[in-house]
Amino acid sequence: MGASRLLAAAAALLTTVALLWTPPPPVAAAPRPAAVHKITYDRYSLSVDGRRVVLWAGEFHYFRLPSPELWRDVLEKIRAAGFNGVSLYFDWAYHSPRPGSYDFTGVRDVDRLLRLTDELGLYVVARPGPYINAETTGGGLPAWLKTVPGRARSSDPNYTRAYREWLAHIDPIIARHQLTRGGSVIAYNAENEYAANTDASYMEDIQRQARAHGIDVPITHNQCCDASWTPTWATGQGAVQIPGVDDYPQAFECREPDVWGTWGDGVTERLSPDAPAYAAEYQAGAIDGNRAGYDKCRELTGPAFMKVYYKSNLIASGATMFGYYMAYGGTNWGRLAQPNDVYTSYDYGAPITENRGLTAKYDEFKRQGYLVTTVEPLARTDPSAAPASDNAAVHTEARANPETGTQFVLVRHADRKTNADESATLTWNTPDGTYRLPVRLKGRDAKILLGGYTMGGQRLAATTSELLTHVTADGRDIAVLYGTEGVAGTTVLRYASRPKVKVLSGSVRASYGNGDLRLDYAHHGLARVEVTGGGRRPLLLLLGTDAEAARFWRSDGVLVRGTSLVRSAALRGGTATLRADLAEAGDVEVFARVRRLRVNGEDVPVHTTPSGTAQGRVAGPKPVRLPALTGWRGTTEAPEAQPGFDDSTWTPADHTTTASPIKPPRPPVLYADDYSFHHGHVWYRGRFTPSGAETSIKLNAITGKGGVYQVWLNGRYLGSAAGGEQKDADAPVNTDPGPGTFPVPAGLLPAGEPAVLSVLVENMGHNDDWTADDVRQKQPRGLVTASVDAAWRIQGTAADDPVRGPLSTGGLYGERHGWHLASTTPTGWAAASPTEPTNPGVRWYRTNVRLNIPDDQDIPVVLRFGGGSGRYRVLIFVNGWNMGEYVSGGVQHDFALPNGILRPRSGNALALAVIAEETATVGPVTLAAAGNVRTPR
């Protein structure tokens, strides 16, 4: 019996499972930290050193932000939104260009990433696969695995050797950053969405390997994707300790953002009676397979959806572990994407945009995140009697903490999809008394109301406002409550005797009787109420709207209002020190009695407000004008298309067998992967002797969705065709996915005279393998068949790029000769412009642009494509990095150029490789700012 089965059996007998394994010795190069923590769990929650934790994590993909200096920026923004954790996939394909070769340097330095999460105090759910999906090329399986015989995601010995090699590299890095060693990793996810064609021995071995590599935190899994797929990995061989569930109730049709609940109610199922309910992936955005644009995806999964579905799930499921997919999506730079659902941008409609901007969804995450990470009783609740509603259209349900009695009441429409305006009176039996309180749902909305809660030194009996957060400073409690603009609210606080109530701002009515201080108000702007006496310490109660709540920031127990972001805050010796982002000039208020305020290292004069807080005014960013892109030079490439090109050093394409389950109709095997050309463009040249009777050339190629291939015969351009793509997993294998028929011009093929057929095929990325059937994952790329019997040679990427890795560069002539690199200065190029027409084939443009962005300002820069004509696509290279592909007629026109790749205070080499299927014009190409904030240096 494997270790995981023993642990599963133990979990079935115990209501609380303590993880007390003795960690193996750490890697010698990484000394063991002194501070270690003990992790336990039961059916309610995780606990760290005996203190219960609601894990509120957002997904972040380091591999979609190839600029480690920006990892801190995004992680600090995630933390500032109230998340106390991050979920991190580790992409095998990203780190392994070939068998036995692994790269954890530069943009792949995951040890650096985990040092950051350690420093920032963000819990980590580590998800190293081996399979991750994530809409990445191959679903995270390296491209070289396509040539390894045997089914992936199984116990096949060839696959086993491969994935064990990966885990032996990544697991020790994760292990030394576990909470049990003073780090941040709180859980380890084995495999990913493994529910079809499953192999229990494989699941068990992944966990066995993890334990042998030093993983001693709880092991989890996320169930997916169809109700008919029964494996939950909660019991039996291969079972994990904390099984979780994926929930994507909105599905992914961003063209219809008002349609709700396409895939159900989104209530997380509890899979184990002995472990917390775990929403391992809950929808926080959407892929954009139908090319509606990510703004529509953000609308589909926007604040209204988040209020109704997230809050409903929290109360209906009692889940205390959450992973929201995505917190930040990022960019499918280079050849990172799988081709079927995504394109260069992986913005995902997430709360933090691809260009690291904050959205209305970010505000809603903050409102909910501050609640769940403030109110400790939420970590242990059972279903309880809900307040009675006198309107059947207003639904209530509740949970309560069995120790404290604190109640959490969900108020939503009975029909969660409606946008009606409904009111009701609740009869609410709380631990402090029975109250009749009016509530109103104004459109698509839901609320979590608190009752019977000890709020610092206060007793909150009941409220129809929602709690944002509360802190204690200078001997008084400060609490922020909020509600929908214009909707009435009531808050009841308990006191031993009548307290003194002073309304500092806004309109609030106060009454007292039988120990209850009742405050009635309408949510409008920000009202401030000071309460003193009554047998409790002073209270500053802040009553605002949703919008006002979003203006507050809580960092290390310090409450701040104003600024665009608070990255960190500290109080010491009468001084408040903030690291903050400032999008405009305005007031900053610190809810503490301080004499001095420092923001980003600069002193800000402050005065004391009537609320007893410190307030000062800060300046906004300076306007910055980005330079125009001028001085373009260009050249035409594709000598490979010409008959006299010397291809003698190319690889002969002469294999007669392949590991792919999709076999060519006849030899030779022309699949690019079989010749170790896995990414980007691949050239084929076939030499044959025509009979003179040929009237057309018929080809068949597989590119992945959206790809094309182009054909030249004896140097004459014959045209292009769409390459094949992945069909439905249940459909029969299509052996002719990308057919193309190309007429031969009269006289081009004289009988008996040698001829050369040149074919340029783009690989749009490798399919995922979510059904674990191996057909998807091993679907070939490149040419499949040709109607002429030719001797073929093939050429793709010429050499490894040790800095950028294999995903950045393909097999275009200019890529093979470094035309995209900043260190290269091609000769013989002429003055040119992308606005000029270009002929079919490949044409390059280069220019240099110098930026001068102040070092205390963050201005995300995008490359913007304007109007063009014809069918073409453009590979975008910045300082040698392939930052995406613009496709004419596509939905994406702005391409992120992150700092670190882009040099904000020096020169930058910009190169465009235009691949035209017909005479085309790219149109104007400009730089644009996606934001402008003052930020800490």
N, C-alpha and C positions, 0 to 999 in steps of 0.2 A: 504494500500500500504506500503510495507517494505521500510526501509531507503535506501537500495541500489537502488530501483526503483525510488525513489524521486531524488537521486543523478544522476541517468542515465538520467532522464528527464531534469534535470537542465543542464547537460552536452550537451544535444542536442540543447539547446538554446544559449549557451555561447561559444564563440571561445576560451576564456581563463577561466579556472576554478580554482578558488582559494580555497584551503582547509583550512577553517577557523573554523572548529569545536572547541568547547572548550573541551580540554582533560579532561577526568575524573580524580579524585584525584589519584595520584600514590600510589602504595602499600606502606604501612607505613614503611616497613623495608628498602625501597630504596628512600632516599630523592631526590626531584626533582632538577636536575642540573640547574645552573643559565643560561647557554648558551642554548638558544632555537633558532630554525630556522623555517622559513615559507616555505612550499612547495606549488608551483603552477605548472600547466601544461597547454599547449595548443596543437594544432595539430603538433607543431614542436618538442617540447622537454619538459622535466622537467625543473623547475627553483628552485633554492634554494636561498632564500632571494633576489629574483629578478635577479639572475645571471643564465643564461642558462647552462645546464649540459648535455653533452653527457655521458650517463651511459654505461660504458665499463666494464662489470662484468664477472668474471670467477666463475664457479661452484666449490664448495668445500664441502665435506661431513665430518664433524667432527666425525661422527660415524664410518667412515672407517679409522680413525687414532686414535686408543685407547691410545693415549699418549698426554694429554693436553700440556705438555711442548714442544711438536713439533708443536702445532697449530700456535704458533708465527712464527716458521721457515717457514712454508708453506704460511701463510698469508703475511709475509714480502716478500717472493719470488713472490707471486702473485702481490703485490703492485709494486715491482721493475720491473716487466714486463710491466708496464704502465697501468695496470688495476686500475681503481678508485673505483671498487666495487666488491663485491662477492655475489653470489647467494647461499643461504643456505637452504637446506631441513632440516626439523626437523622431526625425525622418531618416530612416535607414538609407534610402536612396540619395539623400542630400549629402551623406557623409561617406558613401562608398562608391567610388567610380568603377571599381573592378574587384573581383574576388581577392580577399586578403588585404585590400588597401582601404584605410580609414583615415579621415581627416577631421580633426577637432581643433583646427586653428582658425584665426581670423573670424570671418562671419559664421564659422561653424564651432566656435569656442563655447560649448555648452557649459563648461565649468565656470566660465566668466558669467554666463547667464544665471546659473544657480548661486553664484556668490552674490549677485545682485538681489535675488529673491531672499537670500539669507539676510542681507543687510537691511532690506526694506521690510522684513517681517511678514512677508506674504507666504502663506501656506502654499505648497505645490502638490498637485496631483500629477505625478510623472507618468507619461503614456508613451512608452517606447515601442509599442506594437508587439511583434515585428511588423504587423500590418496596421496602418493608421487610417487609410482612406483619405479624408481631409481634402478631397478634390486635388490631390497632388499627383504628379506623374507616377503611374504604377501603384497608386495608393500607398506609397512609401516603400514598396518593394523595389530594390535596385534593378535597373534595366538589364544588367548582366545576368540576373536570375532567369530571364526569359530563355537563356540558352542552357539552363541547368535542367536535366531531365527530372521528371517527378513533379507531382502536384504540390504547388505552394499551399501554405496554411494547412499542412497535414503532417503526419509522422513519417512521410517519405524520407528515407535516409539522406538523399541528396539535399533536400530542403532543410532537413534537421541540421546537417553540418553547416549550412549557410546561416540559418538564423541563430544558431548557438554562437557562431563567430561574432555576429552583430551584438548579441546580448552580452557576450564576454567583454566587449569594448564599452558599451554604454552603461550597463548596470553598475560597474564599480564607480563611475562618475556620479551617478544618481545616489548610490549608497553613501558616499561620504558627505552628502548634503542632506541626509535625513534628519528629522527632528531628534531622533534617538542618538544622533551624534552632534547635536547643536546646530543643525542646519534648518531647512525649511520644508523638506519633502514630508508630507503627512500621509500620503497613500501612493500606491503603485498600481497602475492599470495594466492588466495582462491582456494582450491582443486588443481587438477593437471590433465591436459590432459583429461578433462571430456567432451567427445563427443559422447559416445554411451550409450544407456539406461539412458538418462539423466533425472533429476528431478529438475525443476526450483525452486521449493520451498526449496529444499535442498541447492542449491547454494545461494539462498537469505538468508537462515537462517545462513549459515556459516558467511556471511558478517554481519548480524545482531548481531551475537555473538561477532564477532571481534570488532565491534563498541562499544558494551556494555562492552567489556573487556579493552577498552581504545585505540584501534587502530584508529589513525586519519590520517595516511599517505594514499596515493592513494592505492586502491585495484586493483590488476591485476589478469589475468588468462592467461594460455598458451594453445592455441588451438592445438589439435592433432586429428587425425593422418592420416585420409583418406579424400580425397576431397569429398567423398559421405557423410561424417558426417558433417551435416550442423551447429550444434551449435557453435557459436563464442563467446557467452556471451557478445556481443557488444550492444544488444538492448533487450528490453523486461524484463520479470521477471527473476531475477537472474543475470542481467547484471552487469558487473564490470566497473570500471571507465577507466582502461587502458587495453583493451584486447590485448593479444600477441599471437605469433605463434611459433610453433616448426618447425625447418628446419633441416633436415638431408639428404642433397642431395646425399651424397656418400653411403647411406645405410650402411650395416654392413658386407659386404663380404670382409673380410680382406685377403682372399686367392687370390684376384684379385686386388691388389692395383693400377694398372694402368687403371682400368675401372672407368670413371668419370661420375658423374651426374646420377646415377642409379635412384634416386628419384627426378629428376627435376633440375631446374636451381637454386634453393635455394634463390629466391628473396622474401623477407618478405612482406606479404600482409598487407596493412593498413586496419584495421578492423573498426575503428571509425574515422569519420571526425573531431572529436573534441579532439582526444588524439594522442600522438606520435605513429608512427609505432614502434612496439616492437618485436624484435627478441628474444623472451623469452628464448628459448633454440636453439642455433645454434651449429651445429656439430663441435666439437673440438676433436673428437676421435671416437672410436667405441667399442661396445661390441664385444666379440670374440666368438660368438656362434658356429662357425665351427672350432674353435681351431687351427687357423693359427698362433697364437702367437701375442702378442701386438706390437712387432716391426713392423709386417706387418700392423697392424691397424694404427700405427704411420706413416707408409709410405702412406697408403691410404688417410690419412687426413693431409699430411705433408705440408711443406712450399709452394710448388707449388699450391696445392689445396687452401691453405689459401689466397695466393695472388690473385688468380683468383676469387674465390667465395666470400670471405669476402669483397674485394674491390668492386666487381661487385654489391653485395648486398647493400653496404653502399651508392653507388651512385644511383643505380636503384630504391631502396626503399625509400631513404631519412630517414631511421630509425635512431633514436638517442638513443634508449635503446637496449642494447645487453646483453644477458647472454650466455656465451660460456660454453658448456657442453662437457668435464670437463676441468678445469684448473689443478686440481690434483685429481686423481681417488682414490688411496689408496688401502686398503686391505679388502676383505670380511672375516675378522677374525671370528673365532667361527662359528656360524650358521647364519651369517648375510645375506647370499646371497639367492635369489630365484634360483631355480635349472635349469631353462630352457635355460638361455643364458650365464651365467657367472660361474666362478669357484673362487678359493681363491683370486687370484689377480684381482683387479679392476683397474689395471694400465690405461686401457682405451685408450692407445696410446696417452695420454694427454701430454701437453707441459712440465709438471713436472712429472717425473716418480714416480712409486710407492715408490721407494727408495729416493725420493725427489731430484733427479738429474735434471739438466736443459738440454734441448735438442735443436735441430735445430728449432723445432716448437716454443719453448720458445723465441728464437731469433726473429722469424717472428712476434709473438704476440707483442714483445717489439717494433719492427719497426712500426707496425700499431698502437699499443696502445699509443705510444708517440705522434704520429700525432694527433689522435682524441682527446687526452687530452691536447694538446698544442694549436691547432688552434680553437679559440672560435667561429669564424663565421660558423663552421661546424654544430653547434647546431641549426641553422635556415637556411634552404635552400629550394629552389624551383627548379624544372627542368628548365634548360636553354639551349640555343643553344650551341651545341658542336662544337669544331673546326672541320673543314672539313679535311678528310683524303684522300690523293690521291691514296690510295691502299685499295680496298674494303675488303681485308683480315684483315685490321687493323681497328677495330671498336672503335668509340668514343661516349661517352655520358657525360653529364655534369649537374651539379647543381650549383646554385649561391645563395649567401646570399642577400636577398632583401634590406638590410640596408647598408652593406659595399660594395656590388658588388663582393666580393671575389668569385672566381670561383674554382670549384673542377672538374677536368676532368679525367674521366676514359679512359684509353687506354688499350685495350685487343684485342685478336684475335676475329674475327667475329665468328669463331668456337672455343668456349672456351675450347674444348677438345683436340685441336691440339697441337703438340709440334714443329710446324714449326718455322723457323727463318724468320720473316717478318719485312720489313722497310717501312716507309711512311714519307711524309712531311705533317705536320699539318698547316693549315691556321687558326690562332687563334686570334679572336677578343676579346681582354681583355679590362678592363676599362682604361688601360694605353696605348693602341695602338694595332695595328695588327702586328702579328709576324708569320713568316714562319719558323717552327722549325722541324728538323728531329727527328724521334723517331724510336726505334727498339725494337721488341719483340723477345727475344732469347729463344725459347722454351716456355713451359707453363709458362706464366707470365702475369701480369697485373700491371698497375701503376696508382696512383692517383697523378695528377699534379696540382700545385697551380698557380693561376694567380690573379693579383689585390689584393695582400695581404699585409697588413701593419704588418711587421715582427719586432716587437719591435720598434726601431727607424728607420727601413729600409722600403723601398717600393719594394716588390718583384713583378715585372711586370709579369714574366712568367718563368717557368723552366721545363725542361724535366727530371730533377732529382726529386727524391721524398724527401720531408722534413721529417727528423726524429724528430727534436725538435729545439727550440732556447731558449736561456736564455740571461739575461743581467747581467753583472758583471763588477765592477770597471769602470763604465761609458762607456762600449762598449757592442755591441751585439755579440753574438756567435751563429752561426747557423750550423747545420749539415745536409748536403744533401747527398744522396746516389743513386746508381744505379747498374745495373747488370755489373759484371766484364767484361771489354773489350768493353762495349757499350759507345758510345759518348754521352755527355751531354751538354746542354746549359742552362745558367741561365742569366736572364736579370733583372738588378736592376735599379731603377730610381734615378737620382741625379740632383740637380739644376745646377750644374756645374761639370766639369771634376774632378773626385776624383783621389787620388793617389792610385795606385794598386801595391802591392808588393807580389809576389809569394814566399812564405816562403819555400815551398816544393812541389814537384810534377811538372807536366807540364800543365800549364793553359795559354791560350791566351786571352788577354783582349783588347777590343776595345770600343770606346766611340763615341756617336753621338746622337744628338737630345734628350739629357737627358737620354739616355739608356747606361748603362754599360753592355756590353755583355761579358760573360765569356764562352769560349769553351774549352772542355777537354775530356778526356776519363776516365771512371771510372776504376781506377787501384790504389790499395793501398789507401793512404790518402794524398790528396793534401791540402795545407793550403794557403789561400789567405787573406792578410790584406788590407782592404780598409779604407782610411781616407779622410777627407775633403768632398767636394761636397755638403756641406750644411747639412750633417747628422753626427751623432755620429759615432765613429769608429766601424768597423765590422771585425770580424774574421770569415771567411767562411771556413768550413771544408767539403771537397768533397771526398767521399769515396765509397767503394763498399758495398754490402749487409753485407759481413763479417765484414768490418770495422765498419759499423753502429752498429752491434751487440756488439761491444766492449765498446760502450758508455753507461753510466748510468746517469739518471737524478733523483735527489732526493732533494726535497724541494728547487728547483731552482738552485741547484749546479750540474754542469756538470763534470763528471769524466770519464776518459778513462783508461782501464786496470781493473784488478781484475776479479774474476769470478762472483761476485755479489756485489752490493752496497745495503746494507740494509737501511742505513740512512747516511746523510751527513749534516754538519753544518759548517758555516763560522762565526767566531767570533774573533775580536781583532787580525786579522792577522794569525789566526790558522784555519786550516781545520781539522775537526774531522770526520773520517769515521768509520762506522761499516761495515765490508766487509768480503767476503769469498775469500780465496786465494787457488787455486788449484795447483799453481806452482809459482816459483820465477819469478818476472818480474817487469816492470815499472808501476807506477801508476801516472797518470797525472790529476791534478785538474785545471780546467779552471777558475782560479782566481789568483789574485796576493796575495799570502800568504807567510809568512816567515817560517811557521811551519806546519808540517803535522803529525797528530796522527792517526794511523790505529789500531783499536781494542785495544786502550789504550797504544800503544807503539809509541814512537817518531821515525819518519822516516826522515833522512836527505833529504833535497830537494834543487834543484837548479832551477833557472829561465830559461825557454827555449826561443828560438828566437820568439816563439808565444806569449810570455808574460804569460806563465802558469807555475805552480809549478810541478816539477816532482821528484819523489823519487823511490827507488827500495825496494821492499818488498821480504821477504823470503817466500818460499812455505812450505807445511806441511812436517813433518818428516815421513819417512816410518814406517809403523806399521805392524807387523806380527801377524796374528791371530793364537791362539793356535789350535793344533789338538784336535779332540774329542776322548779322550781315557778314560779308566777306566769304560767302560760300564758295567752295571749289568742288569740282566733280569730275568723275571719270566713269566710263562704261567698262563693265567686266564681262564675265562669262566666256573666257577663251575656251573653256571646256566644250562649248557648243561647236567650235570650228573643227573641220576634219583633220587639220594638221597638228592639233594639240598633242603634246607628248604625254600620254597617260601610262608610260611604261613602269612608273613607280607605284601606280595604284594597285590595290588588292584584287587579284583575280576572283571573280564571283563564280565559283565552280563547285560549291558544295552540292552533294547529292542527297543529304539527309538533314533533318532539322529537329530540334526538341519541341518545336511548336506543334500543338495538336491540330493546327490548320496546315495541311500539307499542300504544296503547289501541285497543279495538275500534272506537271512533268518537270524533270530537272532542266537546268540547275536551280538550286535554291538561291533566290535573289534578295531575300530578306536582309535589311540593313543590320539588324541586331546580330545576325549570325556572323557578321564580319566586324563586330564590336564598334559599329557606328550607331550610337544610341540616341543622339539628340540633334535637333535642328535639320538643316538641309543636307541632302546626300545627292551626289552626282553619280550617274551611271553612263558608261559609254560601251556600246555594243557594236562590234565589227562583224559584218556579214557580207556575203556576195549575193546580190540580187539576181533574180531570174529575168527581170525586166517586165514581168507580168504584174508586179505589185501595184495595186491602185490605192491601197490604204495600209496604214500601220495600226494594229490593234494592241492596246496595252491595258494592263490592269494593275492598279497600285492602291496601297492602303496608307493613308496619311493620318487617320483620326478625323473627327468631326471638324469641318471648316477648312481642311487642308486642300491644296491643289498640287498638281504636277504639270510640268511644262516640257515640250518636246521639240527637238531640232533634228533635222535629217540632212546630213552633209552640209551643216551650217545654216540651213533654211529653217526658219521658225514655222512649225506646223500648228501650234496652238497649245491650249491648256485644257485640263479636265479636273473635275472634283475628285479628290481621293476618297477612298472608302472610310466608313466610320463604324463605331460600335453599334450593333443592333441590339434589340431587346434581349436580355439574357435568356429568355425562354424560347427565342426564335431559333430555327435551324442555322447552323453555321453557313455563312455566305462566303463561298469561295471566289466570288467575282464581285467584290464590293465597290471597286472604283474603275469601271470600264471606261475606256476612251478610244474612239475611232478617229484617226487622223488621215485625211486624204493626202495622197502623194501627188505633188504637182507633176504635170507631164514633163518628161525628160530629166527628172531629178535622179532617177535610178536606172542608168544604162545597164543592160544585162552584162553580167560578168565583171563589172568594175567594182572594186572594193567600196563599201559604204560604211558610214558611221552614224549610228543613232545615239543621240545625247538626250538624257532625261534628267531633269532636276526635280527631286521629290522633297517636299517639306514634311517633316515629322512634327505633328502638332502635340505630341506627348503620348505617353503610354496609358492604356486603360487601367482603371482600378480593378479590383478583384473582390468586390463586396459579396459576391455569391460563392466565392472560394471554389470555382469550378475549373480554374486554370485556363479555360478558353479565352476569357476576357483578358486576363493578365498577359497571356502569351500570344495574343493576336499580333501578327507581324506588322512591321512598318517597311515601306519601300515598295519596289516593284515586286509583283507576284508572277506575272507572265507577260510574254510578248509574242506577237504573231510571226516574228522572224527568228530563225535560228542563228543566234549570234554568240560570239565569244565576249563575255561581259567583264568589265572591270568596274570597281566601285571605289568612291572616295568620299569620306565624311570629314569630321574634325581632324585636323592634321596632327595636333599635339595637345597634351594636357595643359590647362591653365592652372598653375599651382595657387594662384591668388583667388580666382573666381570660381574654380571648380569646373566640372564637365557640363554643367547646365547652361553656361553663359555663351558658349561659342559653338557654331555649327560648321558646315562644310562649304560655305560659299568661298569663292576664290579670295575675296577680300578678307574674310575671316581667317583663312589659312595663311594669309600673308600679313596679318596684323594691321590692316587698314583701320580697324576700329580702336586701336590702342592709342593712348595719349602719347606714348613714347615713340610712336612711329610718325614719320613725316613723309608721306608718299610723294614721289616726284612725278612731274609730268601732268599734274592735274590742272585743269583750266578753270577760270572763273565760271560759275554756274549758279543756278538757283533752283530750288525745289518747285518753284512756280512755273518752270518751263516744262513743256511736254517731254516725256521720255518714251522711248520705244520699248516694245516687249523685250523682256530679259531683266538684267540686273544692272542698276546704276547706283553709284555711291556719291554722297555729298558729305563734306566735312566743313566745319568751321570751329573757331575758338571763341569762347565768350568769357569775359572776366566779370566776376561779381564782387560787390563790395557791401555785403550785408553786415550791419553792426553786430559785434559779438554778444551783445545783450538783447538781441532780437531774434525771434524764431519766425522765419518766413518760409513755409513750405512752398517749394517751386514745382510747377508742373510744366511739361512740354505740351503745347496745345496745337492741334491740327485744325485748320480751317477748311474751307471748301476746296474740293478737288474734283477730278473727273476721271472716269475710266475705272477698270478693275485692277487694283494693285494692293500691295501690303508693304509696310515699312518696318524694318528692324531698327530699334532705337538703341544706340550705344552712347553711354556717357562715361568718359574717362576709361573706356574699355569694357564697361559693364553693360550687358544686354538688359535694358530696363523695360522691354516689352515690345509688342508688335501691334502697330496700327493697321487695321483692315478697312479699306474703303467701304463705305456703306454700313459699317458696324456702329455699335452703340457707344463705344468709348472713344473720346476725342482728347481727353486730358490724361497725361501719363506722369505719375509721381516720380520725382527725382530727389530722393532723400539725401539730406546732409550726410556726409561721410562718403557717399558715392559722388554727389555734387559738392564742389568746394565753394563754400559761400563767400570766401574772402580771397579768392585767387582765380587763376585761369582754369577753364574747363574745355576739354575736347569733346565735341559733339559730332557724331557720325551717324548718317542715315543710310541704310541699304534698302533701296527701293526695288521690289520685285514686281514687275508689271506683267500682267497677262495680255495686255493690249496697249496701244498708245494711250498714255495716261498722264495726268498732271496732279502732283501731290497737293499743290496749293500752299497758302501761307503757313509757316511754322513759327510759333512765338513762344516766349516764356511768359508765364502768368503766376501771380501769387495766390496761393490758396488760403492765406491768412497772414496775420502780422501781430505778434504779441511781444511785449517786453518779458524777458524770462531770466532766471538766474544764469550767470556766466558759468 
